[in-house]
Amino acid sequence: MSKERILVTGGTGYIGSHTTVELQNAGYDVVIVDNLSNSNVEVLDGIEKITGKRPAFVEADCTDLAAMQKLFADYPGIKGIINFAASKAVGESVEKPILYYRNNLNTLLNLLDIMGPNGVKGIVFSSSCTVYGEPDVNPVTEQSPIKKATSPYGNTKQISEEIITDVITSGAPFKSVILRYFNPVGAHPSAEIGELPNGVPQNLIPFVTQTAIGIRKELSVFGNDYDTPDGSCIRDFINVVDLAKAHVIAIQRMLEDKSQDKIEIFNLGTGIGLSVLELIESFERATGVKVPHKIVGRRTGDIEKVWANPEHANNVLGWKAETPIDDTMRSAWAWQCKLRERGIM
């Protein structure tokens, strides 16, 4: 007997696909909606190989309200939503702000509009540590001040959190868990799914692995003059499977009404800050493969250093990021090698 039906928006994307795997492994009935703007439909094959079950898939754009209403009519009984459908590159958002506001905000508005009439009990929202801006103190807790966003991407996350809060405060008949991710990296240990952006990667690890395998000539490290021990930016890199598992706990928590609060917020990170140069070093150590890289100028919108205090998620959700960074790097490399084997990259 499968558990409740869950809608995963952006479910063929990087975090969405890993979360779908964990949901299906936990017995949930998953429906994915994705417009495939930054992912590939073949991801469904990988999910099926890992879990033995192919999730239902609808190719549609979440900003299209009519398409979303049709989805809810075609797949009745959706009890929870996990919303990953968003454009997510900091640099690109600085160049294309309208694209980011339209995509990220209209998607959320449509989902919130549809939830009530369709009896959806809750939405897990994929937020980001970018809401803290350049923090005064690290590690950041959920009570750390929300700073002015340094990019349109970060601003869409802040605005989305405000929209969710306003809608639920107005008396909407559902709950929300807002998960503020730090930096998800790595791939599923099976190497059946991983991070595969369309075009030139905007995220660090795909660029590292593509450079290591010879697709890219060298990796650019944006700045070595920051106020950090080695001058490169510091981030909290969290294994994507660990991250995905937190979503399953969050969904279960809402469906079982484990909390009196209608809105809960959790930081998802390891609690350890690693610099970009340390991460490259970890990759080289874990895989034995060198990554040619050069230092270039700083990138607009980048934050100097941010890492999580994950105690709230550890204590309340009973969730913890457990995978060592070297294991995570090996998983990312295994995925890149698998793509090469399959003739994809």
Order of alpha helices (4+ residues) and beta strands (2+ residues): beta-alpha-beta-alpha-beta-alpha-beta-alpha-alpha-beta-alpha-beta-beta-alpha-beta-beta-beta-alpha-beta-beta-alpha-beta-alpha
